């Protein structure tokens, strides 16, 4: 199974890049892992929020494969604790899932066409975070889940 982190936006900002790379490298000891950054919609200033989300959905839909397990990070999603995330990842590994994709939307979130494709919608918090910090939090939480699965000492419950 391979874990993908997809995000709409620009490349990792320097203030989070080191942390993202650290946790991504740590995850790679458990699963192959890869980041893919999709560009924001062009002409966003002249477009409505819905038009922007629709434009950003097109390359995502084109990149998704039928067998991919898509987890959309969405403010209206369910909140999982670290144990629940670990259980989810382990369940998908047990089911021989080929790819798990964690998707961070653009500034206005994800288009309905993407949310409908998602097997789960996950909210990290009721708080709003900058997209760059969401990337770091996501990478750390997936690493934490990997250590929980292996019963390693990183996570203290």
N, C-alpha and C positions, 0 to 999 in steps of 0.2 A: 504494500500500500504506500502511496505517495501523498504527502501533505503539500497542498498549495496554499499560498496566501496571495490573494488577488486584491488589488486596491485601485481605485480611481483617483488620479491626482498626479502630483509631481514626484520626482525621485525622493528618497529618504533625505530629510534635512539633516545637516551635520550633528545637531544636538541630540538626535535619536538614532542616528545611523550605527554608531558603535554598539549600542545596546541591542538593536535589532539584529545586527550581524552576530553578536555574542549568543543570543538565544537561538537564532537560526542554526548556528553551528552546533549548539548543544542538542537541538532537536534531531539533527542529522545523525547523531549516534543511535537513534531509535528508528527513525523513518527517513527515507529520502524527502527532502523539502526544497521548495522553490518559491521565490517571490515573482510576481508578474504585476507590473504597474501599467494600468491602462490610462491613456490621456483623458483629460476632461473634455467636455463638449466644446467644439469650436463656436465662435460667435455667441458665447454665453451671455454677454451683455445685452444682446438684442433678442434674447429668447426667454420664454417663460420657464418657470421651474419644471413644469411637466415636459416641455420640449427638451430641456437639458437632460432630464432623467431618461427620456426616450432615446435621445442621441447616444447617451453613454451606455445604454443597454445593448445596442446593436453589436459592438465588438465582443461584449461578454457572451451574448447568445451565440455568436459565431464560434467562440472559443470553447463553449461547453460541449461535452460529449454526453451521450445518453446515459452512460454508466457512471458518470461523475456524481458524487454526493456533495451537494451544494449547501453550505451553511451561510445564510445571509445575516450579516450583522445589521440589526435593525432596532431602532428605539422601541418599537412595539413588540419585539420578540420576547420570548421567555428568558428569564434570568437563570443561569446555571451557576452552581458553585463549582469549585475545582474538582471535587469528587465526581459530580455529574458529568463534567466535561471528560474526565478520564474514562468514565464508564462508557460514554458515547464513542470515544475514539477506539476503545478496546472492542466494543460491539461491532463497529465497522471493520476492524481488523479481523475479528472472528468470522464475519460474513464475507471475507475476502474482497472487500471493496477495493477497487483499483485506485481511485483518487478521492480524497476529501479536499474540498475547496472551501476555504474561509474567505468570504467576500466582504470587503469594506467599500461602501458606496461613496459617491461623490458628496459635494457640499449639501445637496438637497435630498440625499438618500438614494434609494434604489427604485427603479421603475417597477410597476406592478407585474410586468412580463417576467422580470427576474425573480421577484418575490414568489410568484406562482411556481417557478421551477425549483425553488429551494425546498429541500426536504425538512429543513428546520430554519427558524428565525430566532436569532439569539441576541439578546440585549446584554451588553457588558455591565451596564449600570443605568440608573435613572438620571445620572449626571450626563452632561454633554462634554465630550473631550475633543480636542483638536485631532484631525485625522492622523497626524504624525504620531501622536501619543497613543492612539488606538492601535496602530501597527505594533508599537513596542509592547503595550499591554497584552495584545493578542499573542505575540510571539512568546512572551514570558508565560502566559497561562497555558499555552499548548506544551511548552517545555515542562511546566509544573505537572500537567496531566500525564506526560510521559513518565515522570519520576514516580507518580502515584501508581501508575500501572505496574511499574517494576518494583514497587515497595521500597524505593530509595528515600534517603533522609531529607531531601530538599524541602518537601512539604511537611509542615507541622500542623496537624489539625487539633 
